[in-house]
Structures are given as structure tokens and as C-alpha cells.
Amino acid sequence: MAEVLYGTVQTSAQSKTSPLFRQANIQAKKGQTEKAVKLFTQIVEKGKDPLWQNLAKKELQYVAISKKL
């Protein structure tokens, strides 16, 4: 349900980065790491807000560390 809601918000919001980041978090919590990584990477590469880009970079680092453990 939340995925649908954030997907709708993402398409209509001025700043698409915040809902995209939240959607990536939801995917990560569901164990769908590949989808989460794709979304976080999209934020890092195409995002316009440095705050969200930095947060997405940290999440990608966390995923990388988690895989090594």
C-alpha cells in the first residue's frame, strides 16, 4: 500500500527525490535489495538535492557493508 502511495506522490510532487528515497527504503526493508540499490543509485546520479543524494550514498554504503558481513 505504501509503495503505491509513494509512487503516486513521486509522479506528482515538485521534488521527486524524497518519495523516491522513501520508496527505496521500503524496498530495502522488504529485503528487495536490488530494487533499493537501483533507486538509491538513481537518486545519487540524477537527483538535484544534495541532501537526498548524500543520504542515498550513505544507504548504498550501508548495503555494501551489509553484504560483506
C-alpha positions as CSV (number, residue, x, y, z in Angstrom):
1,M,0.0,0.0,0.0
2,A,2.7,2.5,0.9
3,E,4.6,1.7,-2.3
4,V,1.6,2.7,-4.3
5,L,1.1,5.8,-2.3
6,Y,4.7,6.9,-2.6
7,G,4.7,6.0,-6.3
8,T,1.7,8.3,-6.8
9,V,3.3,11.1,-4.8
10,Q,6.5,10.7,-6.7
11,T,4.9,11.4,-10.1
12,S,3.0,14.5,-8.8
13,A,5.5,16.1,-6.4
14,Q,7.7,19.1,-7.3
15,S,10.7,17.3,-5.7
16,K,10.6,13.7,-6.7
17,T,13.6,12.8,-4.6
18,S,12.0,12.5,-1.2
19,P,9.3,10.0,-2.2
20,L,11.8,8.1,-4.3
21,F,14.1,7.8,-1.3
22,R,11.3,6.5,0.9
23,Q,10.3,4.0,-1.8
24,A,13.9,2.8,-1.8
25,N,13.8,2.4,2.0
26,I,10.6,0.4,1.7
27,Q,12.2,-2.0,-0.8
28,A,15.3,-2.4,1.4
29,K,13.1,-3.2,4.5
30,K,11.3,-5.8,2.4
31,G,14.6,-7.5,1.6
32,Q,14.4,-6.4,-2.1
33,T,18.0,-5.1,-2.0
34,E,18.5,-4.9,-5.8
35,K,15.4,-2.7,-6.3
36,A,16.5,-0.5,-3.4
37,V,20.1,-0.1,-4.8
38,K,18.7,0.9,-8.2
39,L,16.5,3.6,-6.6
40,F,19.3,4.9,-4.3
41,T,21.7,4.9,-7.3
42,Q,19.1,6.9,-9.4
43,I,19.0,9.5,-6.6
44,V,22.8,9.7,-6.4
45,E,23.2,10.0,-10.2
46,K,20.1,12.1,-11.2
47,G,19.0,13.8,-8.0
48,K,19.1,17.6,-7.8
49,D,19.0,17.9,-4.0
50,P,22.5,17.3,-2.3
51,L,20.8,16.3,1.0
52,W,19.0,13.4,-0.6
53,Q,22.0,12.5,-2.7
54,N,24.2,12.3,0.4
55,L,21.6,10.2,2.2
56,A,21.3,7.8,-0.7
57,K,25.1,7.5,-0.9
58,K,25.1,6.5,2.8
59,E,22.4,3.9,2.2
60,L,24.4,2.5,-0.7
61,Q,27.5,2.3,1.6
62,Y,25.4,0.5,4.3
63,V,24.2,-2.0,1.7
64,A,27.8,-2.7,0.6
65,I,28.9,-3.2,4.2
66,S,26.0,-5.4,5.0
67,K,26.8,-7.7,2.0
68,K,30.4,-8.1,3.3
69,L,29.2,-9.3,6.7
